[in-house]
Amino acid sequence: MILERLQEGIVLGDGGMIFELERRGYVSAGPFTPEAVIEHPEAVRQLHTDFARAGADVLQACTYYAHPEKLKDIGMENALEDINKNAVLIAREIADTHGILVAGNLCNTWVYDPKDISTHQQTREQFEAQIYYQKDHGVDFFIAETIEYIGEALIALEAIRATDSPSMITLGFKKNDLTLDGVRIEEAFRRLEDAGADIVGINCFRDPERMLPFAERVKNSVSCYVATQPVAFRCTEDRPYFQIQEYDGRVAFPLELDPFVLTRKEMASYALKAKKLGIQYIGSCCGSAPHHIRAMAEALGKTTPNSRYSPQIELHKIIGDAAHTKEKDARILCEQRYGKAQCHLIGQKE
Ligand SMILES: [Zn+2]
């Protein structure tokens, strides 16, 4: 089904479930595990609903880090089945209400070590366990995301291909264009395509500006569908990924990233740039919230269920059009009409 949708046109992904649930109080920063799917399903249901109403075509089951290695850290290894199964059931319920798709979700295992063969089997077992508990509850396709080793990504792909579901594999790149096992972007994605991936791409770590140049190289290297899911946190050329941004002399990740959140207009502009590059699956990752998704959807020409509540600035009493403005503050009125540069004297006189 995902492949048919992609054939018809761009598929819009959703936003960062885990970071947004953390912000809302239902995920602990640190473990960043999704036990909320069994402890507070209503919170997960609401966020899926928010992304669906913002125009997402796909809901990713909230199973990021729902693998044994991470569940062990919070003493919930025994909830592996419950979390994976319930996450898919919740996503399915909301997706069906909106006629959209559900992606099962796998991610970096933190177990894989390219030099230690024994970890490859452990990695495979983690992927297989998550797939086993997700696959029969309404998954349309699987996304394996945020993987930094091509070796680990290929194991995830094999595990997905053992099911009948289409596969989307996205790698994460932090400081450069190499996987952590030393394979350059072009080669890495060719290997994934050759191994049968239906959709390949990049997700997390980098903001749109730092991700799209890499995505263009992916696009030029493969003939399968390409996906981008950047973070909605501002990065720079010197600091190209979100984990090393600094705020007030401290590392901002993960608790002080608020000043780095991209605006909805920046995310809308990202969606258009990605479209221009020929990216077919345009989504987002950490930091991206429903308002970003709606702006992206509308930029791509879509009317969403919540477009009913999209901005109507002209009706605003302070910054609206002439017929609606009742504001008396001269500086606001001047800046609104003539721009900041023309109006600085007004502020000074007062
Ligand atoms: Zn992310």
Residues whose N, C-alpha, C, O or C-beta is under 5 A from the ligand:
A	BS01	ZN	C204 F205 C285 C286
